[in-house]
Amino acid sequence: MDTKLKGDIAEQAAVLHALKRGWGVLKPIGDRLPYDLVFDVSGGLVKIQVKYAWFDSPSRNYVVDNRRTKTNRRLMLREAYKQSDFDFALIYIENLDLFYVFPVDVFIEYGSEIHLVEADKRQRKPRSANYRDAWDLILQKVWQYEADMQPLDSVEEAVVSEITPFGVPTNEISIVSSTQVS
């Protein structure tokens, strides 16, 4: 199997897993964007980068490259992803039908590769174990975004917040009522 086919298999598995959770799935046209899919989770849109992990026999780990690869007929360029490129990276291990769900900030802080350990006998869990089948992280992000976007009920709540919508710290403004203005 070539890498393009492996990527297609991983994307389709991600679509299936999302649909089983009741999420909508959007697929961008073409491959120019830094993400592969968009999940619609309760109306919140989450950009997803999908990667296929291969088994590395010497290390007995699954491995994925966490860089973006751009190719044309003569040249293959690899560059690091940026925080703004997507929200989550889904790393697929096909023979286990298993995904690792990495928030973008965690995914990009690794070097050029991420090693996923699926061996039972290990003295300590690797850091990546926290992201094994961690689909709830996507839900948490959507819920957090919804909570952050709730409208304020009153002027008092706006004053209590540390920063106004215009970026001015509240300790630098004062509220004047219409009865105080002459």
Buried (B, 14 or more C-beta within 10 A) or exposed (E): EEEEEBBBBBBEBBBEBBEEEEBEBEEEEEEEEBBBBBBBBEEBEBBBBBBBBBBEEEEEBBBBBBBBEEEEEEEEEEEEBEEEBBBBBBBBBBEEEBBBBBBBEBBBEBEEEBBBBBEEEEEEEEEBBEBBEBBEBBBEBBBEBEEEEEEEEEEEEEEEEEEEEEEEEBEEEEEEEEEEEE
